[in-house]
Amino acid sequence: MPPIIRIENLTKKFGNFTAVDHLNLEVEEGEILGLLGPNGAGKTTTILMLATVIRPTEGTAYVGGYDVRKNPDKVRELLGVAFQEPKLLWVSTPWDVVNWHAKVCGLSTQERKQRVREVLEALDMWDYRHRSVHALSGGMRKRVEIAKVLIQRPKIAIVDEPTAQIDVVGKHKIWRMLRELCDSGTTIILATNELYEADVLSDRVGIMHRGRLLVCDTPQKLKDSIVGGDVVEIQFEVEPSPKIIESLDQFKEVVKVIRTKASTLRLYLNKVEEVVPKIMSTLMMEGAVVSSIRMSEPSLDDVFAHYTGLTLEEAQKGGR
Amino acid sequence: MVIMRIIWFASQIAFFGLIASRMVAVEDYFRYYVGGLSVMTLYSAAVFIGFDIYEEAEHGVFEYLLSLPVTRRQLVLGRSIGGGLRAFIYVGPLICISLYVIGIVNPLNFLLALFSLFLFAFGVSGMSITLAVVIKSSDRFDILMGVLDALIVRLSTAMYPLSFVKEANPIYGWIANFNPVTYAAELFRWGAGVESILSFENPLLPLLGIVLFFGFFMFVGIVLYDKSIEGGGWR
C-alpha cells in the first residue's frame, strides 16, 4: 500500500533562516507517527506546510496522493489539525467553537450534536461548554482544541503537542482517545517535545533537530540503535571472580563490563530483554550468588542525545 | 457601541438634518439626507470587518481558518458576507428609523434597493478585508480607513446631490459618479421613494455599479487573501 503521506525534500525558509531543511519522510496509513524535537526543531512548520497553511520554499508533500502545492483544497479535505496554541474564536464558548468547527467540516446536525456532546463529556468539558473561552484555563483551552479533531474524525489528524498544559489524568485520557481515533482508521501525526508521550503513543518516531529529520523508526528500534545503551547492574553476595567477568564479557550483546563496587558489576549491552536470561543461566552455572539485578533501557532522550549530542532539555534551552 | 450609534444617528436626523434642510434650498432635502445618512452608517459598520482581521492575526486564528476544509474562495466570500450581514444587523434598526422618517412609496422598489444595500455591505466588507490583508498593520489600516472614509463618503451623493458636487469641482463630480456610496445612496432613495433629486435616471446604472464593486472586491480579496495571509508570513 502506498504511504498516505510522502514528503519530498520539503524545505521552508523565512528570510535567511531555514525552519525545515530538505525533509524526506513517509507516513503509512493507520499509523501514529511522532515527530519529536525541541522547540524550534521545525515540527510546527512542517505541520503547517502539510496543512497547506504555509507554502514550502522547496520540495513538496503528497497527502492522500494530492500535492500540497497543486491541490491544497483536496489536501485540506483529508485533514484535521489541532494546533499547538488553541485557536479559539475569541467571542465564543467551547460549545460554539467545536460546533462551528464540526459544521464547517460538513457533519450533519444529528451527527454534530451527538459527537460534540460525546467528546466534550469525554474531555470533562461538558459542564464548561457555555463558559466564555476567556474564562477557561490553559489546559481547558487545549482540550477544546483537541476536541475539534476528535469530533471531526478526519482521514489524517495532525496534533501539535496535544497534552501540553494538561494534567496527568487528562493526558492519559487524551492519549486513549487518540489511540481510539487511530484504531478507527485515522492516521495521526503527533508533534511533541514530551518523550513519554512520543514513546507510549507513536508507532514510529521521527526525531527532528534544526529543521532536519535525524532518524525515524519504531521507539524500540531507536532505543536498540544505541550500541550498549541498555544497562544491567548486578549485585553479588560476594565479590565476583575474574572468570565470571570474563564469561559475561563474551556475550556478543555485551559492550562493556565495569566494576562499580567490590561486589557490583555494571554491564552496558544491547537487547537487554533477550540477553538477561542468558546471563542469569551463565551466572547460575558459574555458581555466582546474585543478591539483586537492575535493568534499564535507554529512553528517547538517550536516543535524542545519541543523534544530536544534546539532551532534549539542553536543545530546548539552546532554542535550536 | 450600538446604543452610541443609535443616539448619534437619531441626533443627526433630529438636529443636523432638520436644521440643515431649512438652510438648503433643495427640495425634500431632509428625506434626501436621511437616506444618505443610512448608507454612510452602513459603510462605517461594514468597514469594521477589517479590524477583525488584525484581531484574528493577534489570536493566531489565521492558521486555523486556512487549515479548514474549505476553499479560499469560500473563506473570503464567507468572511465578506458575514461582515456585511453583521453590519446590516447593527444598522438595521437605524434603517428602520430612516424608513419611518422617509416612508416607503413602492415596496417592490424598496426590496430591490434593500438587496443592493446588502451587496454594497458585502462589497465594503470585501474591500476592508482586502485592504487589511495587504496593509498588514492595524495602525496604517486605521489611518487609511479614516482617509478613505473622508474621501469616499464626502465625495459621494450621500449628503449632497451630484449636480452640486459637479458644480463645486468637476473632479469631485467625476469621483462621485464612480463611487459605490453614491450608487448605494441613490438606490436606497429610489427604493424609499425619495425621487425628487435622483442623480441617475435609470436605477439599473447604480445597481450595476454596486454589483461590479462587490464582484471586484470578492475577486481581488480571494487572490490577495491567499497570497498575503500565509501563516508565519503575517507579522
Interface residues (C-beta under 8 A of the other chain):
Chain A: F14 T45 L48 A51 T52 V53 I54 R55 D73 R76 E77 L79 V81 F83 E85 K87 L88 L89 W90 H101 V104 C105 G106
Chain B: E55 H59 G60 V61 F62 E63 Y64 L66 S67 L68 P69 V70 T71 R72 E230 G231 G232 G233
